Amino acid sequence: MSSRTALTIVAILIGLPAVVAGIEAARYFAANRSSDTMVSSGETREYTLHVPPGYDANRPTPLVITIHGASIWPAAQQEISQWDRVADREGFIVAYPSGRTGQGPRHFDVEDVTFIADLIDEVQRTHNIDRTRIYANGLSNGGGLSFLLSCTMPDRIAAVGLVAAAHLFQWSLCKDLRPVPMIAFHGTADDAALYEGGRSWVVSIPFPSIPTVTARWARRNQCAPIPAWPSFQARRRALHRRRTAPGPAWPADRPVGIRKAVVRYSRRNP
């Protein structure tokens, strides 16, 4: 082997990791980028839309908006929640909005209520959506936004589902307290959005306790003072389930059960 050939091989081997890393980075970006964009409040926003194979444009179809937690993104929420599988089976459309990055991790704030309203309008322009069956659910920061949607647009959101919700949006923002059905899951060992409330490593603002939030929502919905699980008898209910598990996380040990519960709950709250 000539010295020139040897040097060429060495150069290729040295450069190969960088090439592979670049390819993998490109693949990662392609797999995790949002599939759609729209303009809301003069800003380009991203989202991913999943339409089931059996979608019939002549039939009004339910819409589920599932909102990711802080620091993650729509593709991650898609993978974590596995809503696409349920949508294909049950026949509804799923929208995965993307939070802003700003100067820090991707997240949602109060202004994103307008973004979600505009997103609903956008999907309604392109698909035949059943306006009486639009639902919101979310993880952590996304769960907090789902709560806010319930009291800022109760005329559009039929019911909400919360998983490890980070309740950092104040109740004072709720100008419309019409009853909106809610189902919530929260781990008692959650070290981010603390189950019993208080400050955590996430933010310096103290979290309210989950039992207090749920009881307040039950009063808002004119329910019994102690929310029950798994009773699906009364309408306008507020259901809450505790889980002895760390978090925040979409329960990986029973994701199918979580989705079934939310779908079953939503069916009873059209």
C-alpha positions in Angstrom: 0.0 0.0 0.0 1.4 3.4 -1.0 1.8 6.1 1.6 -0.7 8.3 -0.3 -3.3 5.5 -0.2 -2.7 5.0 3.5 -3.1 8.7 4.2 -6.3 8.8 2.2 -7.7 5.9 4.2 -6.7 7.6 7.5 -8.3 10.8 6.5 -11.6 9.0 5.6 -11.6 7.2 8.9 -11.0 10.4 10.8 -13.7 12.3 9.0 -16.2 9.4 9.1 -17.6 10.1 12.6 -18.4 13.7 11.7 -20.1 12.6 8.5 -22.1 10.0 10.3 -23.0 12.5 13.0 -24.2 15.0 10.4 -26.3 12.3 8.7 -27.9 11.3 12.0 -28.5 14.9 13.0 -30.3 15.4 9.6 -32.4 12.3 10.2 -33.2 13.4 13.7 -34.3 16.9 12.5 -36.4 15.4 9.7 -38.1 12.9 12.1 -38.8 15.5 14.7 -39.8 18.6 12.8 -43.4 19.7 12.7 -45.2 19.0 9.5 -47.3 22.2 9.2 -47.0 25.9 9.7 -49.5 28.7 10.0 -49.5 32.4 11.0 -50.9 33.4 14.4 -50.7 37.0 15.7 -48.3 37.8 12.9 -45.9 35.0 13.9 -45.2 31.7 12.0 -46.2 28.8 14.3 -45.6 25.1 13.8 -47.9 22.2 14.4 -48.3 18.6 13.3 -51.7 17.2 12.1 -52.6 13.6 12.0 -55.6 12.6 9.9 -56.8 9.0 10.2 -56.9 6.9 7.0 -60.6 6.5 7.2 -61.3 10.3 7.3 -64.5 11.2 5.4 -64.7 14.8 4.3 -68.5 14.5 4.1 -68.8 13.6 7.8 -68.0 16.0 10.7 -65.0 14.6 12.6 -63.9 15.2 16.2 -60.6 17.0 16.8 -58.2 16.3 19.6 -55.6 18.9 20.4 -52.7 17.3 22.5 -50.2 19.7 23.9 -46.6 18.8 24.7 -44.7 19.7 27.9 -42.0 22.3 28.3 -38.6 21.4 26.7 -40.1 18.8 24.3 -41.9 19.2 20.9 -44.8 17.8 18.9 -43.1 14.7 17.6 -42.1 13.8 21.1 -45.7 14.2 22.3 -46.8 12.2 19.3 -44.5 9.3 20.4 -45.2 9.6 24.1 -49.0 9.7 23.9 -49.5 7.4 20.9 -52.7 9.3 20.1 -52.3 8.5 16.4 -53.1 4.9 17.1 -56.3 5.7 18.9 -57.3 8.3 16.2 -56.9 5.7 13.4 -59.1 3.3 15.3 -61.7 5.7 16.6 -61.8 8.1 13.6 -60.7 11.5 14.9 -58.1 14.1 13.9 -55.2 14.9 16.2 -53.4 18.3 16.2 -50.0 18.6 18.0 -49.2 22.4 18.4 -45.6 23.5 19.0 -44.6 25.9 21.7 -42.2 28.8 21.3 -38.5 28.5 22.0 -37.9 32.2 22.8 -34.8 32.6 25.0 -35.2 29.2 26.6 -36.8 25.8 26.3 -39.8 25.3 24.0 -43.0 26.1 26.1 -46.5 27.5 26.1 -47.7 30.7 27.8 -50.8 32.8 28.2 -50.6 34.2 24.6 -50.8 30.7 23.3 -54.6 30.6 23.9 -54.8 32.7 20.8 -52.6 30.3 18.9 -54.8 27.3 19.8 -57.9 29.3 18.8 -56.3 30.1 15.4 -55.1 26.5 15.1 -58.7 25.3 15.5 -59.8 27.8 12.8 -57.0 26.6 10.5 -58.0 22.9 10.8 -61.6 23.8 10.4 -60.8 25.5 7.1 -59.1 22.4 5.7 -61.1 19.6 7.3 -64.7 18.9 8.2 -64.5 19.3 12.0 -67.4 18.5 14.4 -67.5 21.8 16.3 -69.2 20.2 19.3 -66.4 17.6 19.7 -63.2 19.5 20.1 -61.0 18.3 23.0 -57.7 19.4 24.5 -55.3 17.4 26.6 -51.7 17.9 27.6 -48.6 16.9 29.5 -47.1 19.1 32.2 -46.9 22.7 30.7 -49.4 21.4 28.1 -51.8 20.2 30.8 -51.6 23.7 32.3 -52.5 25.2 29.0 -55.4 22.7 28.6 -56.8 24.0 31.9 -56.5 27.6 30.7 -58.3 26.7 27.4 -61.2 25.3 29.4 -61.9 28.7 31.0 -61.0 31.0 28.1 -62.8 29.2 25.3 -65.4 26.9 27.0 -67.7 27.6 24.0 -65.2 25.7 21.8 -63.5 23.1 24.0 -65.9 20.2 25.0 -63.7 18.6 27.6 -60.0 18.5 28.7 -57.6 15.9 29.9 -54.5 16.7 32.1 -51.4 14.5 32.7 -49.0 15.8 35.4 -50.3 19.3 34.7 -48.1 22.2 35.7 -50.7 24.7 37.0 -48.8 27.9 36.7 -51.6 29.8 35.0 -53.6 31.7 37.6 -57.3 31.2 38.2 -57.7 34.9 37.9 -57.2 34.4 34.1 -60.4 32.4 34.0 -63.1 34.9 33.0 -65.7 32.3 32.0 -66.4 29.6 34.5 -68.9 27.6 32.6 -68.6 23.9 33.5 -66.1 22.0 31.3 -65.6 18.3 32.0 -62.1 17.4 33.1 -60.1 14.2 33.7 -56.7 14.4 35.4 -53.8 12.1 36.2 -51.0 13.1 38.5 -48.2 11.2 40.2 -47.8 11.7 44.0 -44.0 11.5 43.6 -43.9 14.1 40.8 -40.8 16.2 41.7 -41.5 18.9 39.1 -45.2 19.8 39.5 -45.5 18.8 43.1 -48.7 16.9 44.0 -49.1 18.6 47.3 -48.0 22.0 45.9 -45.1 24.2 46.7 -41.8 25.2 45.0 -39.8 22.8 42.9 -36.6 22.8 40.8 -38.7 23.8 37.8 -39.6 27.4 38.7 -39.5 29.6 41.7 -43.3 30.2 41.6 -45.0 27.8 44.0 -47.4 25.2 42.4 -50.9 24.8 43.9 -51.7 21.4 45.3 -53.4 19.1 42.9 -56.2 18.1 45.3 -57.0 21.8 45.8 -57.1 22.5 42.0 -59.3 19.5 41.4 -61.7 20.3 44.2 -62.0 23.9 42.9 -62.7 22.5 39.4 -65.3 20.2 40.9 -67.1 23.2 42.4 -66.9 25.0 39.1 -68.5 22.1 37.4 -71.1 21.8 40.1 -69.9 18.3 41.1 -69.5 16.6 44.4 -66.7 18.1 46.6 -64.6 15.0 46.3 -64.0 14.0 42.7 -64.5 10.3 42.0 -62.7 7.7 39.9 -63.8 5.9 37.8 -67.5 7.0 38.0 -68.8 8.1 34.6 -72.4 8.6 35.7 -72.9 12.3 36.0 -72.3 14.9 33.4 -70.2 18.0 33.9 -67.8 16.0 36.0 -64.3 16.5 37.3 -62.3 13.3 37.7 -58.9 12.9 39.2 -56.6 9.9 39.6 -53.5 9.9 41.8 -50.6 7.7 40.8 -47.7 6.8 43.1 -45.0 7.5 40.5 -42.3 10.0 39.6 -42.9 12.6 37.0 -43.8 14.6 35.1 -44.5 11.8 32.6 -47.2 10.4 30.4 -47.7 7.1 32.3 -45.5 4.7 30.3 -46.7 1.6 32.2 -50.3 2.1 31.1 -50.5 4.5 28.1 -53.3 2.5 26.5 -55.4 2.7 29.6 -54.8 6.5 29.9 -55.9 7.0 26.3 -58.9 4.7 26.7 -60.0 6.5 29.8 -59.8 9.9 28.0 -61.6 8.6 24.9 -64.3 7.0 27.0 -64.6 10.2 29.1 -64.8 12.4 26.0 -67.5 10.2 24.4 -69.7 11.0 27.5 -69.1 14.7 27.2 -69.9 15.7 23.6 
